[in-house]
């Protein structure tokens, strides 16, 4: 059972009742996504590498918030983005349309953009605009074979390790890190000790950063040359 909730910044999240877990921080869904994935992932990479195009992987498409904010933000940078997302349990369409994320961006067609992201076919590549393509993969990350050195940025946004420990296993992390290009980054809200230890074993450079409101820390991992 899924329950719609309003977080402290006024934006919605969803609570998975059986797991007793929310899709975002109750302190603010939009501000968490902007802080972790947009500012410390997308903006960090763009400022450092000045790319003309990007390939992004999201582990956990969920409500579509990260993809939505990325697509809106892309318009100000003039770069093209290929966005892949892996999601084992897609959100019901009618619930997705109840989410109020379009109210939090200053874009006239925000609602239609958000709707289009959710209506895009699964397991196909969809052109959302001239500069943004989306491929939503209906699969678990554990069963998804990722190609080596493909992605510039990974948004790792699975449920917390205490709730879904298999999503954060060393084998999953190894598969994901394998798929990141040299110089690419993984960003996540998680900063657990075991997660950081597993990352260290995979030859990545780890930065523990200030977290979003309500959370002390987050992690950014960069794949470095061997």
C-alpha positions as CSV (number, residue, x, y, z in Angstrom):
1,X,0.0,0.0,0.0
2,X,1.2,3.5,-0.9
3,X,0.3,6.7,0.9
4,X,0.7,10.2,-0.3
5,X,2.3,12.6,2.2
6,X,3.3,16.2,2.3
7,X,6.9,16.9,3.5
8,X,8.2,20.0,5.4
9,X,8.9,22.0,2.3
10,X,5.4,21.5,1.0
11,X,6.3,19.0,-1.6
12,X,4.9,15.5,-1.7
13,X,6.5,12.1,-1.0
14,X,5.0,8.7,-0.8
15,X,5.1,6.3,2.1
16,X,5.4,2.6,1.5
17,X,3.2,1.3,4.3
18,X,4.4,-2.3,4.4
19,X,8.1,-1.2,4.5
20,X,7.3,1.9,6.7
21,X,9.6,3.9,4.4
22,X,9.2,7.1,2.5
23,X,10.5,7.8,-1.0
24,X,12.1,11.0,0.2
25,X,13.1,12.9,3.4
26,X,10.1,14.0,5.4
27,X,12.0,17.3,5.9
28,X,11.5,18.2,2.2
29,X,11.3,16.0,-0.9
30,X,12.2,18.7,-3.5
31,X,14.9,20.3,-1.4
32,X,16.5,16.9,-0.7
33,X,16.6,16.0,-4.4
34,X,18.0,19.4,-5.4
35,X,20.7,19.3,-2.7
36,X,21.9,15.7,-3.2
37,X,21.4,15.0,-6.9
38,X,21.2,18.3,-8.7
39,X,23.6,20.5,-6.8
40,X,26.1,17.9,-5.6
41,X,25.8,15.6,-8.6
42,X,24.7,17.3,-11.8
43,X,26.0,20.8,-11.1
44,X,29.2,19.5,-9.6
45,X,30.0,17.4,-12.7
46,X,29.1,20.2,-15.2
47,X,31.2,22.8,-13.4
48,X,34.2,20.4,-13.2
49,X,34.1,18.9,-16.7
50,X,32.1,21.4,-18.9
51,X,30.5,18.6,-21.0
52,X,28.4,19.1,-24.1
53,X,26.4,15.9,-23.3
54,X,25.8,13.7,-20.3
55,X,24.7,10.2,-19.6
56,X,23.0,9.7,-16.3
57,X,21.8,6.5,-14.5
58,X,19.3,6.6,-11.7
59,X,18.9,3.7,-9.4
60,X,15.3,4.0,-8.3
61,X,13.1,6.1,-10.7
62,X,10.4,6.2,-8.0
63,X,8.3,9.3,-8.2
64,X,10.3,10.7,-11.1
65,X,11.4,13.7,-9.1
66,X,15.1,13.5,-9.9
67,X,14.5,13.0,-13.6
68,X,12.0,15.9,-13.6
69,X,14.4,18.3,-11.9
70,X,17.2,17.2,-14.1
71,X,15.2,17.8,-17.2
72,X,14.1,21.2,-16.0
73,X,17.6,22.2,-15.0
74,X,19.2,21.0,-18.3
75,X,17.5,23.8,-20.1
76,X,19.7,26.4,-18.4
77,X,23.0,24.6,-19.3
78,X,22.4,23.9,-23.0
79,X,23.7,20.3,-22.9
80,X,22.1,17.1,-24.1
81,X,21.3,14.4,-21.5
82,X,20.6,10.7,-22.0
83,X,18.9,9.5,-18.8
84,X,18.5,5.9,-17.9
85,X,16.6,4.8,-14.8
86,X,16.2,1.3,-13.2
87,X,13.0,0.7,-11.3
88,X,11.6,-2.7,-10.2
89,X,8.2,-1.3,-8.9
90,X,6.9,1.5,-11.0
91,X,4.5,3.9,-9.3
92,X,0.9,3.7,-10.4
93,X,0.1,6.4,-12.9
94,X,-2.8,7.8,-11.1
95,X,-0.7,8.3,-7.9
96,X,2.1,9.9,-9.9
97,X,-0.3,12.5,-11.3
98,X,-1.2,13.6,-7.7
99,X,2.3,14.6,-6.9
100,X,2.8,18.4,-6.8
101,X,6.4,18.7,-8.0
102,X,5.5,20.9,-11.0
103,X,4.4,23.6,-8.5
104,X,8.0,23.9,-7.3
105,X,9.7,24.9,-10.6
106,X,9.3,28.1,-12.6
107,X,8.5,26.5,-15.9
108,X,5.3,27.2,-17.7
109,X,4.8,23.7,-19.0
110,X,6.1,21.9,-15.9
111,X,3.0,19.8,-15.4
112,X,3.1,18.5,-19.0
113,X,6.8,17.7,-18.6
114,X,6.2,15.7,-15.4
115,X,3.3,13.9,-16.9
116,X,5.3,13.0,-20.0
117,X,8.1,11.5,-17.9
118,X,5.7,9.1,-16.3
119,X,3.8,8.3,-19.5
120,X,6.9,7.4,-21.4
121,X,7.0,3.7,-22.3
122,X,9.1,1.3,-20.2
123,X,12.1,-0.4,-21.7
124,X,12.1,1.9,-24.7
125,X,14.2,5.1,-25.4
126,X,11.9,8.1,-25.5
127,X,12.7,11.6,-26.8
128,X,11.3,14.0,-24.2
129,X,12.8,17.1,-25.9
130,X,15.5,17.9,-28.4
131,X,18.1,17.6,-25.7
132,X,16.7,15.0,-23.3
133,X,16.1,11.3,-23.9
134,X,14.7,8.9,-21.3
135,X,15.0,5.1,-20.9
136,X,13.1,3.6,-18.0
137,X,14.1,0.1,-17.4
138,X,11.5,-2.0,-15.6
139,X,13.9,-4.3,-13.7
140,X,15.7,-4.6,-10.4
141,X,19.2,-3.2,-10.2
142,X,20.3,-6.6,-9.0
143,X,19.2,-8.2,-12.3
144,X,20.4,-5.4,-14.6
145,X,23.6,-5.9,-16.4
146,X,25.2,-2.4,-16.9
147,X,27.8,-1.7,-19.6
148,X,31.3,-0.8,-18.5
149,X,32.3,2.9,-18.4
150,X,28.9,4.2,-19.7
151,X,27.7,6.9,-17.2
152,X,29.0,10.3,-16.2
153,X,26.7,10.5,-13.2
154,X,24.8,8.0,-11.1
155,X,21.9,9.0,-8.8
156,X,21.7,6.2,-6.3
157,X,18.3,6.7,-4.8
158,X,17.2,3.3,-3.5
159,X,15.3,2.8,-0.2
160,X,17.7,3.0,2.8
161,X,20.0,0.0,3.5
162,X,18.1,-0.9,6.6
163,X,15.0,-1.3,4.6
164,X,16.4,-2.9,1.4
165,X,19.9,-4.1,2.2
166,X,20.2,-6.1,-1.0
167,X,20.0,-2.9,-3.0
168,X,23.2,-1.7,-1.3
169,X,25.2,-5.0,-1.4
170,X,28.8,-5.0,-2.5
171,X,27.9,-6.9,-5.7
172,X,25.3,-4.2,-6.7
173,X,27.7,-1.4,-5.9
174,X,30.5,-3.1,-7.9
175,X,28.1,-3.4,-10.9
176,X,27.2,0.3,-10.7
177,X,30.7,1.6,-10.1
178,X,31.8,-0.6,-13.1
179,X,29.3,1.3,-15.3
180,X,30.7,4.8,-14.4
181,X,33.2,6.4,-16.7
182,X,36.6,7.4,-15.2
183,X,36.0,10.8,-13.6
184,X,32.3,10.1,-13.3
185,X,30.5,10.4,-10.0
186,X,27.9,8.6,-7.8
187,X,25.8,10.7,-5.5
188,X,23.4,9.5,-2.8
189,X,21.7,10.7,0.4
190,X,23.2,7.6,2.2
191,X,26.3,7.9,4.4
192,X,26.3,4.7,6.4
193,X,29.5,3.2,7.5
194,X,29.2,-0.1,5.7
195,X,28.3,1.7,2.4
196,X,31.4,3.8,2.7
197,X,33.6,0.8,3.4
198,X,32.2,-1.1,0.4
199,X,32.8,1.9,-1.8
200,X,36.4,2.2,-0.6
201,X,37.1,-1.3,-1.8
202,X,36.0,-0.3,-5.3
203,X,38.8,2.2,-6.1
204,X,36.6,5.3,-5.8
205,X,37.4,8.6,-4.1
206,X,34.8,9.3,-1.4
207,X,33.6,12.7,-0.2
208,X,31.4,13.0,2.8
209,X,29.4,16.2,2.2
210,X,26.9,18.2,4.3
211,X,23.5,16.6,3.9
212,X,20.1,18.1,3.0
213,X,17.9,19.5,5.8
214,X,17.3,16.9,8.4
215,X,20.3,14.8,7.5
216,X,23.9,15.4,8.7
217,X,25.8,13.8,5.8
218,X,25.6,12.5,2.2
219,X,28.2,10.9,0.0
220,X,29.7,11.6,-3.4
221,X,32.0,9.0,-4.9
222,X,34.3,9.7,-7.9
223,X,35.7,7.0,-10.1
224,X,39.4,7.6,-10.3
225,X,42.0,6.1,-12.7
226,X,43.7,2.9,-11.6
